[in-house]
Amino acid sequence: MSGQRRIHLNYFHHPSGCHEAGWRHAATDPRHGLDIAHLTRVARLCEAACLDSMFLGYGYTSSNVAASDMSLLLDPLVALAAVAGATRHIGLVGTMSTTFNQPYDLAARLSTLDHVSGGRAGWNIVTSQTDAEARNFGLDQAPEHDARYLRADEFVAVCKKLWDSWEPDAQVIDKATGVYADPAKVRPIDHVGEHYKVQGPSMFPRSPQRHPLLAQAGSSEAGRAFAARHADAMFTIAPSLEAGQGIYAEMKRLVAANGRDPDAFVLMPGLAWVLGGTEEEARRRADELIEGFVVPPGSLGMLSVFLQLDLEKHPVDGPVPELPSLEGFRGGQHRMRVLYDHVERQEQRPTIRELAGWFANQMRGHGLFVGTAEQLADRMQTWFETRACDGFLMLPPTVPRDLEDFCRDVVPILQARGLFRTEYEADTLRGLYGAPVEERALAPV
Ligand SMILES: Cc1cc2nc3c(=O)[nH]c(=O)nc-3n(C[C@H](O)[C@H](O)[C@H](O)COP(=O)(O)O)c2cc1C
């Protein structure tokens, strides 16, 4: 064990799992998609294993619905509020876009989740990345990539000001005098910036964490800079140990360069697995999953979304067309880089079907570990101890099966090695991640 440093685990929930074809697997019941009882059961499973948090993605489009249930996403803040009532410790991280929301409203909703959950709220800050979403908000295409991050910067700054607009002792609650709150301690923020004009103050007293835990998952240059300024936790794609070590070193340096404590910044690459009692069994189970991925007509949605290309226009068994240039690309740039690297590594240009299969089976670029629980624990330990990560974004291909396997078989090994908690040591999500609100974060941007 390496001092007090411990692995952090954040589970990424999709009702049938994180594999596009998870819903077709015999072990899943895709009718559970919008069922809050299913979400709650899964949350309790994670909590029994002492995971730091669960995480819900969100996006304003159903472009992939032809062949997968992965875009059936409950509003995370509503769904997580329900989970809060059924759990006590686990952190609740919801994705919300800075491009298609307003800071006053979203700050209030996040504050609500933090109050309702007793200090367990987290916000995965996304800038949204598809034209399909933009077309639902009166635009023809997504705003330009780096401009979205600039807007996000101001958005988050406004939220922080709102969350701080009530002094800690603003609530007087004096029945005798009739003073509920001291107006001198509930102050307007009077924010006037390039994108937002917000008077404030917030409708709420400070929530238990003051600011929800701030997470971020974009790893382009602009994304890394944004994360270094604002994020307490960062989810990323690291297809190899070396890639993980590279982004780890860079992010810690950038966080420190922003005057923040790099040890309070948690980097979590995605991790997907299929386990078996033996390697052969694991391989067989993985093959079952992989065989579930087929390309029915009209179903190249997921890959098309990430490439921002209409792949249906091309023959599925023909070579992958030229990929869009990264320069000025409005979608997720880091994931695009991962796709580029994969295509370039192949001796022959892959067909669309091959690339779609690889993308799905590697959990959209994250990779898929196949082996025994002991081998997975070894791999996690190596990544953690050689500073490729501080923890993992857990991507079980099917749910609940692969998540149950992990909680039952891998967590005890990590605990026995002193790498993971055996009980919850803090009441708030920030407490679990060792990420207090920094004074620096309070300064306006
Ligand atoms: C693991 C992971 C989960 C993500 N979840 C979402 C999501 O739920 N909704 C969304 O709009 N973007 C999501 N994204 C996209 C990013 O947060 C980011 O906005 C996008 O990838 C652009 O990043 P870039 O900085 O690499 O260009 C996710 C990215 C990753 C790596």
The ligand as an SDF file (V2000), in Angstrom:
LIG
                    3D

 31 33  0  0  0  0  0  0  0  0999 V2000
  -16.2360    9.0040  -20.1280 C   0  0  0  0  0  0  0  0  0  0  0  0
  -16.8680   10.1580  -20.7900 C   0  0  0  0  0  0  0  0  0  0  0  0
  -18.2050   10.4390  -20.5490 C   0  0  0  0  0  0  0  0  0  0  0  0
  -18.8220   11.5250  -21.1750 C   0  0  0  0  0  0  0  0  0  0  0  0
  -20.1460   11.7440  -20.9500 N   0  0  0  0  0  0  0  0  0  0  0  0
  -20.7660   12.7480  -21.6150 C   0  0  0  0  0  0  0  0  0  0  0  0
  -22.1590   12.9720  -21.4540 C   0  0  0  0  0  0  0  0  0  0  0  0
  -22.8430   12.2700  -20.7230 O   0  0  0  0  0  0  0  0  0  0  0  0
  -22.7210   13.9890  -22.1420 N   0  0  0  0  0  0  0  0  0  0  0  0
  -22.0060   14.8170  -22.9850 C   0  0  0  0  0  0  0  0  0  0  0  0
  -22.5820   15.7440  -23.5560 O   0  0  0  0  0  0  0  0  0  0  0  0
  -20.6670   14.6200  -23.1490 N   0  0  0  0  0  0  0  0  0  0  0  0
  -20.0590   13.6130  -22.5000 C   0  0  0  0  0  0  0  0  0  0  0  0
  -18.7270   13.3990  -22.6900 N   0  0  0  0  0  0  0  0  0  0  0  0
  -18.0230   14.3340  -23.5590 C   0  0  0  0  0  0  0  0  0  0  0  0
  -17.0700   15.2590  -22.8360 C   0  0  0  0  0  0  0  0  0  0  0  0
  -17.3790   15.6080  -21.5770 O   0  0  0  0  0  0  0  0  0  0  0  0
  -16.6210   16.4530  -23.6490 C   0  0  0  0  0  0  0  0  0  0  0  0
  -17.5480   17.5110  -23.6430 O   0  0  0  0  0  0  0  0  0  0  0  0
  -16.3400   16.1000  -25.0560 C   0  0  0  0  0  0  0  0  0  0  0  0
  -15.6970   14.8510  -25.1040 O   0  0  0  0  0  0  0  0  0  0  0  0
  -15.4370   17.1390  -25.6720 C   0  0  0  0  0  0  0  0  0  0  0  0
  -14.2120   16.8930  -25.1590 O   0  0  0  0  0  0  0  0  0  0  0  0
  -12.8410   17.3100  -25.7800 P   0  0  0  0  0  0  0  0  0  0  0  0
  -12.3040   18.3270  -24.8270 O   0  0  0  0  0  0  0  0  0  0  0  0
  -12.0350   16.0440  -25.7860 O   0  0  0  0  0  0  0  0  0  0  0  0
  -13.0700   17.8370  -27.1420 O   0  0  0  0  0  0  0  0  0  0  0  0
  -18.0850   12.3420  -22.0620 C   0  0  0  0  0  0  0  0  0  0  0  0
  -16.7380   12.0460  -22.2980 C   0  0  0  0  0  0  0  0  0  0  0  0
  -16.1230   10.9720  -21.6820 C   0  0  0  0  0  0  0  0  0  0  0  0
  -14.6790   10.6980  -21.9430 C   0  0  0  0  0  0  0  0  0  0  0  0
  1  2  1  0
  2  3  1  0
  2 30  2  0
  3  4  2  0
  4  5  1  0
  4 28  1  0
  5  6  2  0
  6  7  1  0
  6 13  1  0
  7  8  2  0
  7  9  1  0
  9 10  1  0
 10 11  2  0
 10 12  1  0
 12 13  2  0
 13 14  1  0
 14 15  1  0
 14 28  1  0
 15 16  1  0
 16 17  1  0
 16 18  1  0
 18 19  1  0
 18 20  1  0
 20 21  1  0
 20 22  1  0
 22 23  1  0
 23 24  1  0
 24 25  2  0
 24 26  1  0
 24 27  1  0
 28 29  2  0
 29 30  1  0
 30 31  1  0
M  END
$$$$
